[in-house]
Amino acid sequence: MSAFPKAVRAASLALTCLLGVAAAQGAAPATPAPAAATPAKAAANTPVSGTTSRAASSVAIEVSAAVKGQIVSCPGTLKVGPAAVCLYVKASPASVRPLIRAKLGARALGDWKTTGKASSLLVGAAPGGAVSAYVLLAPLTEAETLLVVDAAPTVPAAQVKGGARPATPAGTVKGQPYVLGRDLAGVVNVSALGGGKFRLSRAGGDTLTVTAGQKTAQMRGGTVELPLAPTTDGTNLILPLAALRALGCTLTPAGSSVTVACGAESVGLKPIVF
């Protein structure tokens, strides 16, 4: 068995693992031989499935032009939607990522997120708009990449972190977005210190100590003023969403949800508005 089919299966596995995380990554022959992974003779002459969405197809056309990709049949082991477009690119993921990011410009929501060998990038229908598609990359070899463009799935409310509205605690400001400390798992570690105090820390970043009912927080031996005071329901930290900027996190709206990115880690949240 040639090395290329194995590379395709490995890339598919990497992308499938990354898909599970995402509403969000020996030398082969110079010309791929297996039919299931062989680039189309000419990308321009390869019909795109009638089920391909406008969002996925338009992004795929732009991306393909930027990286000189060729449309291929998506591997059967890759669990993507019927709207997905798969491309073979004769270049490494490291060289492909900046080309795609530059091509999409302000429609790229945040930066590439890497999990293992696979990478993903969310794409908005308009600059700063809601997520409409995503791009996935996985290496086939050191100089070849499998690229997937798919329409953003509609995520059931039960799968979106946050959104569960607890009883309105004292100190919250009506109409302002908040987030539960437990929903920040994976990007910010929240520890209860007792007495209404909580410590927030991120890998390789700052540590912020907040106190329920107080806008003044402690950081690096000094103090910082938060836009609103955090509060608690007696168990959970209820943090004003904007307070995460004090930790250097970025907030990117995505419809009714927000993508919180702190360094290399990010999570999708549905803020609580009392």
N, C-alpha and C positions, 0 to 999 in steps of 0.2 A: 504494500500500500504506500502511495507517495506521501510526502510530508505535507502537501498542500491541503488535502482533505482534513488531516488532523489539525492543521492550523485554523481551518474554517470552523471546525467543531469547537476548538479552544476559544476562538473569538466569540462564537455564538454563546458559549457558556459564560464567558466574562460579561457579555452584554445582557444576557438573561439575568444574571445576578444583579447587575446595575438597574435593570428594569424593575426588579423586585424592590429595590431601595426607593425608586422614583414613585403630582397634581396640584417633579419634580418635578466601573467604566472598564534549527538546522536550516539551511538555505532551501528556499522553494524555487521551482522553475520560474524563469523570467516571465513566461506567459502561463497563467493558470490553466491547468488541463481539464479538471473535472467539470462536467457539464453543469452541475449544481452551483458551482462557484466561478464559472468562466464568465468574464466580462462580455457584454453584448458586443457584436461586431462594430456597431456604431451607436453610441448613446442616443444620438438624435433620432435614430431609426427604431429605437426600442419603445414599443407602446407601454404606457403606464397604465396600471390596472384601473378599470372604471370606478373602483371603489376608493381610489386615492383621493383624499380630501384636497380642497383648494389650498389650505394652509400648508400641508405636507408637500404637495407638488411644487408650489411656488418657492418654498425654502429649498427643496431638493434641486431645483433648477439653478438657483443662485449659488448654492454650495458646490454643485457639480462644476459650474463654470469657474469658480474660484480655485478648486483643487484639481481640475481636469479629471473628474471621476467618470467612471463608466457604470451604467446601470446593470445590475445583476439580479438574479432571482434570490430573494431572501432565503437563507438556509432554513430548512424545515424545523431545525431544533431551536430556532430563535423565536420566542413567543412575542411577536409584535402584532399590531392590529392590521386589518386589511388595507389601511391607508398608507402603510409603511413603504418607503422607497429605499432600496439597498444599493450602495455604490461601492465599487472597487477602486481604490486609489493607490497608485504606485508611488507611495511616499510614506514616511513614518508618521505616527500620530503626533509626535512632537513638532514636526514641520507643518502638519495640516491644521492643528488647532489655531495658531495665530492667523492663518489665512481665512479661516471660517469666521473667527471673531471679528476681524477687520471688515469682512464682506457684509456681515449682518449689522455692524455698527451699533446704534443705540437700541436696536430691537433685540440684541442679546441681553438677556436678563441676568445680571451678575456675570461671574466668570465660570470657566470650566470646573466641574467637580469630578474628581478622580476617585474611583473605588477599585483597588487592585490594578489591573492593567487597562480597565475600561474608563472612558470619560464621557461626561454628559454636559449638555449646554441647553438651557431653556431659551425659547425664542418667543417674543411677543408679536402680536399682529401689528402693533405700532410701537414706537419708542415709549417705554415705560408702561405699556398696556398689559392686558391679561395674557397669560401663557396660551399660545395657540399651537405650538409644535415644539419638538425637542430633537436634538442631534446627538447621536451616540457614536463613539469611536472605539475600536478595539484592534490591536495589531494582529495581522496575519503572520508577518515575518518582521524582521527589523526594518525593512524598507517597503512594506505593503500594509494597507489598512482596510478594514471593513468598516464602512460608514453607513449609518442608518438614520433616516429622517422619518419621523412619524408624527401624526397629529396628537396633541395633548389629550389624554383621556379625561373623561368626566369622572372625577373622584367622588365616590359616595361620601356623604357627610360623616359617616362613622369612621372613615379612614383618614380624615383630616384632623390633625392635632388641634386641641383647643375648641372653642366654640361652646363648650358646656358652661352654661352661665350659673355660677353659684349664687346663693342669696346675696343681695347687695350689702357689702360690708361698709362700716363707717369709714369715711375718709375718701371714698371714691368720688370722682368727678363725672357727673352725668355727661354722656356723649363722647367721652374719651376712651381710646382703646387700651385695654390691659391684656396681660398674658399671665397664665399660671406658671410658677417656677418649674413645676414638674414637666411642663410641655417643652421646656428648653433642653431636655435631655439630649445629649449628643453634640450640642454646641456650647452650652454653658452649664457648669456644674453648680447647683444651688444647695447650700448646706444651712440648716437651721441652727442658730447659735443660742436660741433661747431669749426670752425677754423681748420678742418681736424683732430680733435682729437676724439677718440672713447674709451669708457670704456667697457672692457670685464670682466664679473664676472660669477662665477659658484657657485651653492648652496654649502655652507659649505667649499668653497675653497678660493683661492686668487682672487684679483682684479688686472687687468692689464690695464694700460692706454697707448694707442699707438697713434702715430701721423703719418699721411700720409707723406711718403718721408723720415722718420727717423727710423733707426735701433734701437735707444735707446728708451726703454719704461720704464714706472714707475711702481714699485710694492713695496708694504709695506714701503713706504717712501724712497725707494732706487731706483736704476736703474738696468735694465737688458738689455743685448744686444740680439736682435733678429737675426736669421740667415740671413733674408732679410728684407728690409723695406716694411711695408704695404703701400697701396695706396688707392685711392678712385676715383670713376667716378663722384663725385659730390653729390651722394646720398648714395651709398653703400660702406661699408668698404670692401676692397679687401685685404684679409689677407694671407700671405704665410702660407701654411698648417703646416709647421714645427714650426711656431710660437706658435701653440697651446700647444706645450710641455712646454712652459713657465708657463702655467696654471696647469700643472700636468696632462694634458690629454694624452692618449695613442692613437697611430695611427696604425691600423691593416689593411694591404692591403687585398682586397677581389675582385680579378679580376681587372676591370677598376675602381672600387670604393674603398673607404676607410671607415672603421668603426672607428669613433671618440668616444672614451669613456672618460668621465670626471666624476670621482667618480662612482656613481651608474647609471648614465644616459649615453646613447650612441645613436648615429645616423649614418646612412649610407650616405655618400657623394660621389659625383663624382667631383673630383677636376677640376678646370679650368686651362688649360695649354695654355699660350699665345704663 
